Amino acid sequence: MRIKIYSTRALLLLSTAVVISGCTQENKQVKSAGTEKKSEQSAVNDSYQKKLIDSNLMSELDSVYSATNYKYINEKRDKTKPDSREFWYTIDELEGYIAFAKKEAESKGEKVTGLKIKLGQYPAKGPFDSRLDTKMYGYQTVYLIPTVISAKDDAQARSEDQNPAVKGAEIEGVPGMDLSSANPPY
């Protein structure tokens, strides 16, 4: 049963990563030969296109999760308080966090190459963090952590047959991001 729970969570995390990867574009102002400025979009890698899924696959992922992991999780919970299953950040929050993480990592001599989306659960009772709405106590959450791929693993990660074992190491000293809106309970 634990294997099913973790593999379904992995699919949930992968689909969330696809959404976040689309949020990393930046607009840059570049001076032309004269004094006028023109707007350019930074180059965006199109590797995300290989990971896009349609509404049928999203529906299947949702159905499988509901019938398995979500059902098992809620069997242990108060029937009037089913656990969270959706987490939401604004585009501005995601873009801001990605820019912040890149800057923090750069100050440590690292380059952000990805984000881990990790599952967690708030304690049933406080104190945890004064910013957390107390109605969130006991609910699961997701949080983001920037990662780096070592130079040794970089060539392997860029190969045509990307090795799933190359996930990137968490960058020491760069804060993660939590406190999304979660449903339930919102």
N, C-alpha and C positions, 0 to 999 in steps of 0.2 A: 504494500500500500504506500509506503514512503517513496518508492521509486516513481510511482504514478504522480504523487504530489509534487515531487521535485521536477519531473519532466514537464508537467503542465505549467508549473511556475516558470520554467525556462522559456516555454513558448510565450507566456504572458510578457516576460521580460524582453524577449526578442522583438515582439510586436511594438512594445513601448519604445525600444531603442530605435526602431525604424522611424517612428514619429519624431523622436528627438533629433535624429540625424538630419531631418529636413529643416530643423530650426537653426542650423549653424551658419547660414549665409550671413555675410557682413557686407554693408555698402561702404565703399571707400571713395574719398574725394582725391583725385589726382590732378596736379597742376599740369596743364598742357604747355607746349613750347611758349605760348604767349602768357598773358596774365589771367586768362579765363580758366575756370575749373570745370571739369566734367565728372559726372558720376559714373563709376564703374562698379560692377559686381565682382567680388573676388571669385576666382575660379572655384567651382564646387565639384568635387569628385562625384561621378555618377554611379559609383558602386552600389549605392542604396537601391538603385532600380532593380537589381537582382533579388532584392528582399521584399519588394512590394507584394501585398496580398490583396485579393479582392474581397468583396462583401461576403461571398459564399464561404471563403476560408475563415474570415473573421467570425462569422456565425457558427461555423463548426468548432472553432477554438472556444468560443463562449459556451456552446452547448456541452462540450466535453468537460470543461472546467466546472460548470454548474452541476453536472451529474456526478462528478467525482470529487475533486479536491474541495470545492466549496461546500458540497454536501457533507463531507467528512469533517471539515472544520466546524461547521455549524451544529453538528451532532453533539459537540462538547460545549456549546455556548448556550446562554439564555435564549430561549426560543423567540423572545421579543426583541432581541438585539443581534441579528445576523451580522457576520463580520463584513468588513469593507471589501469591495471587489473592484472599485474604480478609483483612480487617483488622478488628479488634475492640477496642472500648473499652467499659467498663462504663457504665451509665446514670449512676452517680454521677460518673465522670470527665467525661462529656460535660456534665452539668448544672453541675458545678463549674467546668469550663473556660468555659462560656457565661457564668456569673455573674462569673467573674474577668475575662473579656474585656470585658464590659459596664462593670465598675468601672474597669478600666484605661483604656478608651476615654473614659469620662466624665471622668476626671482630665485628659484631653487635650482636653476640650471637644468630643468626638465622641460619636455614638450608634451602637452596633453595629446594623446592619440585616441582616446575613447572615454566613454563613461560606463561605469557599472551601474546597473539599476538593481538595488538589493532590497530584499523583503525584510521587514522587521515587524515588531509588535510593541506597542506602547505598554508600559506596566499597567496593571489593573487599577492601581492607586498612585497618586503623586508622592513625592514631588518628582517631576521629570524635567521639564523646561517651562518656565513661566509663560512662554509664548504659546504653548499648546492649550487649545480649548479643552477643558476638563471632560467634555462629552466624548473626546477621542480616546480616553483611557480604556485599555483593553482591546482596542482595535488594531488590526494589522495596518502597515504602512509600507511605502516604498521610499527609498532615499537614494540619492545620486552621489557617486564618488568618481572623480576624474582618475584616469589611468594613463600609464605610459608603457610603451613596448620598448624593451631594451634594443640597442643597436644590433645585437646578435640575433634577436628574434624578429627584427624588422623585415629582413629579407624573406624570412619564412612566412611572415604574415602577409607580405605583398605578393606571394607566389600565386599562381593560378589556382592551385589546390590548397586554399587557405587551411591551415592546421587549426582545428577548433581548440586545441590545447593552448594556443597563443592568445591569451585574453588580456594581457596587460596587467601590470602591477599597480596597486594603489599608490598614489604619490604621497609620501610622508609629509605631514604638516599642511596639506591643502584641505580646507574644510569641505565636508560634504553638504548636500542640500536636502532638507526634509520639509515638513509642515505643509504638504500639499492639501488640497481639499479632497476629502475622501467620501465615498458613497457606498454603504451607509457610513456614518450617520447624517451627512448633510442633506 
